[in-house]
Every structure is written in C-alpha cells, then in structure tokens.
Amino acid sequence: MHVILALDLGTTHLKAVAVDEKGRVVASQSARTPISADHTIPPIDTAIQCEQLIKQLTSLLSTKVRVDA
C-alpha cells in the first residue's frame, strides 16, 4: 500500500496526516505551533516540531504499512 504524507503548518497547530490510495486517513499526529514570548513563530522551533511529528507518524505507519525511505 502506498501512502501520501500531508503537512499542515498552521498558526495554532501543526498537523501531519497519512492517507492511502483511496483517500482514507491511515494515521495522523498534531501538535501546537511553537510560539515565542514575543508572539512570533520561530522557524527553527517549527521545523523541529514538524520533524518530531513526521517521526511519530512514521512510527505509527510502520505498524500498519511497509515504510520505504
């Protein structure tokens, strides 16, 4: 089975979703968007958070489908 990974980098949440060939959600993860003390969104913190979401999603997927890197 092939899956497509979609990322949504929003102002309040970051979301990662994997869907199969029929458009069904196979796995999903979300986290709050990191906000600094001056209410800006630090790019490096967002990148780190996205990386963590992708790792969590990949871990979930590995139990459901074969993951090819």
N, C-alpha and C positions, 0 to 999 in steps of 0.2 A: 504494500500500500504506500502511495506517495502522499505526503502532507505538505501544505503550504504554511509557512510561518508569517503571521502578520503582527506588526508592532504599531501601537497607538501611543504616541508621546503627547499626552495632553497636559494642560496646565494644572490639573489636580491629581491625575493618576496616569501611570504608565501601565499599558496592558500588552500582553503577548498571548496570541491565540494560534493554535494549530488546527487547520481544517483539512479534511480528507477530500478525495476527488469529487465527492458528491456534495460538498459544502457543509458537511456536518462537523461541528466542533469536536475535536478529539481530545484536546487539553487546553487549559488556559491558566494564566497567572496574572496577578496585578499587584501594584504597589503604589503608594502615594508618591507623587512627584516631589523630589527634594527641593525645599525652599530655604534660602539662606536668611539670615537675620534681617537683611535689608529688603526682603521680599522679592529677590530675583531668583531665577532658576540657574544654578551653576552648571554649565555644560559638562564638566568632568564628573560631577556627582550624578547627573542624569545618565551619562554613559556607563558609569559603574553600576548603577541601578538596573539599566537595561541589560547589561551583561549578566547580572545575577538572575534576572527574570528568564533570560534565554537558557541559562544553565538549569534552572528549576524546571522549565518547560521541557527541555531535552531529557531530563531525568524522568519526568512523568511519561514522556513519549516512549522511552526505552522499555517501559513495561508493557506498552501497547503495540508498538510497531518497531521494525528494524530501523535504526538510525544510521544513515550514511553521511559521513562528514565530507 
